[in-house]
Amino acid sequence: MAEAIVLREYGGPEVLRSESIEVGKPGPGELRIRQTAVGINFHDVYVRSGLYRTLSLPGIPGIEAAGVVEEVGPGVSGFAAGDRIAYVTARYGTYTSERLLPADIAIRLPAAIDDKLAATVLLKGLTAEMLVRQVYRIERGHLVLVHAAAGGVGRLLCQWASHLGATVIGTVGSTEKAEIARAAGCKHVVLYREENFVERVREITDGRGVDIVYDSVGRDTFEGSLDSLATFGHLANFGQSSGSVTAFEVARLSKGSNALSRPVVFHYVADRAKLEGMSTALFDVLSRGALTAQPGKAFPLAEAAAAHEELESRRAAGPLLLVP
Ligand SMILES: NC(=O)c1ccc[n+]([C@@H]2O[C@H](COP(=O)([O-])OP(=O)(O)OC[C@H]3O[C@@H](n4cnc5c(N)ncnc54)[C@H](OP(=O)(O)O)[C@@H]3O)[C@@H](O)[C@H]2O)c1
């Protein structure tokens, strides 16, 4: 029997309760995985609260984890018992100690990347790769604005963009997070709950605005993000931590021939070859130290509710993990 967090109703963190489940043997194309670390993402909060109705209930939430292959199903090549792997999935089911997994989404982990680090950074790091190398290709000299710069994705984005030669302006919710953002490569940090970030961006860029805004905050920042763009600037809205963005006038983009995108990492990793290319790029910057990341603060799997409370409270100054 495995231990799993089974969501039976939408609601607050308290609906995340532990149960025993049967896992069974791997079918064709599947692996049986003993999970060693489970990443926590803001997406999990939307699923738990019912904002996203993408997991049918009862269901096991969670979209990334790392672990060890216990058994290989018929027809699977390239994996053997004992292999260390990590994965991201739009099909959920990661908040568990063991599971069956389609082999075609498993990524073998290099020796330099331990399981807890992989479960902490894989989804966030692939998202950062998508944003700085594909959605908008960051080059030396670009001016970049990253909201929630001390957050899980935010911190990786700041490091990667500054490694590629951009000047990064980060917004954060507290002075403690400002230090984290600076350490992640932000040249300028704006406390956006106290200061008007649009005015600060205009001051910092001598009125020009930025080439790209990476906005995961959504409702509270969307308008200001549009107003922070330079001519030809691009707003990549990739999350909604403060709530969904309401309708806006497309004509607003004509002010500076601006572009708006709403990228989703699962579309980018759906192709196996692309997934491998993106994870190789991520493991490369991590192994070379161009990106530094620590394993997230660990909570026992059974304490998933406490971990969600911490993420939603905005107290979390870094990523969080569940350890089965
Ligand atoms: N599109 C994609 O493919 C994709 C992939 C991965 C993640 N995402 C999205 O990226 C965002 C960041 O994910 P993450 O896991 O790295 O989380 P995170 O950034 O570590 O946590 C969210 C942060 O958002 C900020 N925030 C601003 N207003 C908030 C509010 N009203 N309530 C809570 N937080 C608020 C807080 O930072 P401050 O205190 O500094 O404001 C908070 O720490 C999420 O929206 C997630 O859904 C999207």
The ligand as an ORCA input file, in Angstrom:
! r2SCAN-3c Opt
* xyz 0 1
  N       2.383     28.993    -17.283
  C       3.083     27.999    -16.816
  O       3.399     27.058    -17.531
  C       3.499     27.992    -15.386
  C       4.424     27.061    -14.906
  C       4.824     27.133    -13.566
  C       4.281     28.117    -12.739
  N       3.345     28.962    -13.236
  C       2.762     30.026    -12.392
  O       3.797     30.839    -11.911
  C       3.407     31.417    -10.677
  C       4.513     31.236     -9.682
  O       4.566     29.884     -9.275
  P       5.497     29.419     -8.087
  O       5.104     28.016     -7.795
  O       6.911     29.742     -8.421
  O       4.984     30.323     -6.875
  P       5.746     31.522     -6.132
  O       6.107     32.574     -7.133
  O       6.854     30.949     -5.304
  O       4.627     32.028     -5.136
  C       3.696     32.998     -5.509
  C       4.213     34.413     -5.185
  O       3.348     35.321     -5.833
  C       3.348     36.528     -5.123
  N       1.984     37.005     -4.955
  C       1.522     38.189     -5.401
  N       0.251     38.368     -5.070
  C      -0.136     37.262     -4.400
  C      -1.359     36.858     -3.782
  N      -2.453     37.642     -3.817
  N      -1.398     35.653     -3.161
  C      -0.319     34.856     -3.129
  N       0.876     35.197     -3.710
  C       0.960     36.381     -4.327
  C       4.038     36.270     -3.775
  O       5.326     36.851     -3.834
  P       5.548     38.340     -3.233
  O       5.242     38.253     -1.771
  O       6.952     38.654     -3.541
  O       4.556     39.201     -3.950
  C       4.132     34.752     -3.715
  O       5.269     34.322     -2.986
  C       2.069     30.784    -10.301
  O       1.039     31.666    -10.660
  C       2.038     29.533    -11.174
  O       0.750     29.099    -11.447
  C       2.955     28.926    -14.525
*
